[in-house]
């Protein structure tokens, strides 16, 4: 799947919008994915991680690159 958390595997789920008249139309619930620099196998890599994984500490953020002085 294209939009998937690389840590926990969370992905989009499908269901229905249900109107007051009980009409049903398809819709998607997408996870809140953020592109972050994380430490992976000793190096820095950009990954897609959901905010739940970032907040709970499952992702170790990579140190900031050389800042311009």
C-alpha positions as CSV (number, residue, x, y, z in Angstrom):
1,X,0.0,0.0,0.0
2,X,1.2,3.5,-0.8
3,X,0.3,5.4,2.3
4,X,1.3,3.1,5.2
5,X,3.2,3.7,8.4
6,X,6.6,2.1,8.1
7,X,6.6,1.3,11.8
8,X,3.2,-0.2,12.7
9,X,1.8,-0.8,9.2
10,X,-1.3,1.4,9.8
11,X,-3.1,2.1,6.5
12,X,-6.3,3.6,5.0
13,X,-9.6,1.9,5.9
14,X,-12.8,2.2,4.0
15,X,-16.4,2.5,5.1
16,X,-19.5,4.5,4.3
17,X,-20.7,8.1,4.9
18,X,-24.3,7.7,6.1
19,X,-26.6,10.7,5.6
20,X,-29.6,11.6,7.7
21,X,-31.7,10.0,4.9
22,X,-29.6,6.8,5.4
23,X,-27.9,7.1,2.0
24,X,-24.5,5.5,1.9
25,X,-21.5,6.7,-0.1
26,X,-18.0,5.2,0.1
27,X,-15.3,7.1,2.0
28,X,-11.7,6.7,3.3
29,X,-10.2,7.2,6.7
30,X,-6.5,8.0,6.2
31,X,-3.9,7.7,9.0
32,X,-2.1,10.9,10.0
33,X,1.3,10.1,8.4
34,X,4.3,12.4,8.7
35,X,7.6,12.2,6.7
36,X,10.4,12.4,9.3
37,X,14.1,11.7,9.5
38,X,14.6,8.7,11.7
39,X,17.6,6.7,12.7
40,X,17.5,3.4,10.9
41,X,20.4,0.9,11.3
42,X,22.7,3.6,12.5
43,X,22.0,6.0,9.6
44,X,19.4,8.7,8.9
45,X,16.5,7.8,6.6
46,X,13.3,9.6,5.7
47,X,10.3,7.4,6.6
48,X,6.5,7.7,6.7
49,X,5.4,7.3,10.3
50,X,2.0,7.8,11.9
51,X,1.8,10.3,14.7
52,X,0.9,7.6,17.2
53,X,4.3,5.9,16.6
54,X,6.1,9.2,16.8
55,X,4.4,10.2,20.0
56,X,4.8,6.9,21.7
57,X,8.6,6.8,21.1
58,X,8.6,3.9,18.6
59,X,10.5,6.2,16.2
60,X,14.0,7.4,17.1
61,X,14.5,10.7,15.4
62,X,17.9,11.2,13.6
63,X,20.2,14.0,14.9
64,X,20.0,17.3,13.0
65,X,22.4,17.6,10.0
66,X,25.2,20.2,10.0
67,X,23.5,23.5,10.6
68,X,24.7,26.5,8.5
69,X,26.5,29.0,10.8
